[in-house]
Amino acid sequence: MAKTYDEALAVQRANEDRLMGLDGVNAVGVKQTEDGTHVLEVTLDPDADMPAELDHDDVDGVPLKVVRGRYTLQ
């Protein structure tokens, strides 16, 4: 069952320090997909190796999406 935004945000907060501590990770956030589901999006430097911890389909029941890039404030 899909998580609500608040549930996905709670998962982000519970895992954010660990995920941000991985080599190459520069952002973690909850995003809403076109179909309305929420995913935990982790931004990974383009040149970084994929950490084994990110080789999963989800984090605590929230789908995991890894994107390559460098996060910049908007």
C-alpha positions in Angstrom: 0.0 0.0 0.0 1.3 3.4 -0.9 2.5 5.7 1.9 1.0 9.1 2.5 3.2 12.2 2.2 3.5 12.4 6.0 4.4 8.7 6.2 7.0 9.1 3.5 8.4 12.2 5.2 8.7 10.3 8.5 10.8 7.6 6.6 13.0 10.3 5.1 13.6 11.9 8.5 14.4 8.5 10.1 16.9 7.6 7.4 18.2 11.0 6.2 21.4 11.2 8.3 22.4 7.6 7.2 21.7 8.3 3.6 23.4 11.7 3.5 26.5 10.0 5.0 26.9 7.7 2.0 29.7 8.6 -0.5 28.4 10.7 -3.3 24.9 11.4 -1.9 24.1 15.1 -1.9 20.4 15.3 -1.4 17.5 13.2 0.0 13.8 14.1 -0.3 10.3 12.9 -0.8 8.9 13.5 -4.3 5.4 12.8 -5.8 5.3 10.9 -9.0 2.9 11.5 -11.9 0.6 8.8 -10.6 0.4 10.4 -7.2 2.6 8.0 -5.2 5.4 9.2 -3.0 9.1 8.1 -3.5 12.2 8.8 -1.5 14.5 10.4 -4.1 18.3 10.3 -3.4 20.5 12.4 -5.5 23.9 10.9 -6.2 26.9 12.7 -7.8 27.2 11.7 -11.5 30.7 10.3 -11.0 30.1 8.4 -7.7 29.9 4.7 -7.5 26.5 3.4 -6.5 26.6 2.6 -2.7 25.3 -0.9 -2.0 22.8 0.6 0.5 21.0 2.2 -2.4 20.6 -1.0 -4.4 17.1 -1.6 -3.1 13.6 -1.1 -4.3 12.4 0.8 -1.2 13.4 2.2 2.2 11.0 1.2 4.9 8.2 0.7 2.4 8.7 3.9 0.5 9.9 3.3 -3.1 13.5 4.4 -3.6 14.5 6.4 -6.7 18.2 7.3 -7.2 19.0 10.1 -9.6 22.4 11.2 -10.8 23.2 14.9 -10.4 24.3 17.6 -8.1 21.6 19.2 -6.0 21.5 23.0 -6.0 19.2 25.2 -4.0 16.3 26.6 -6.0 
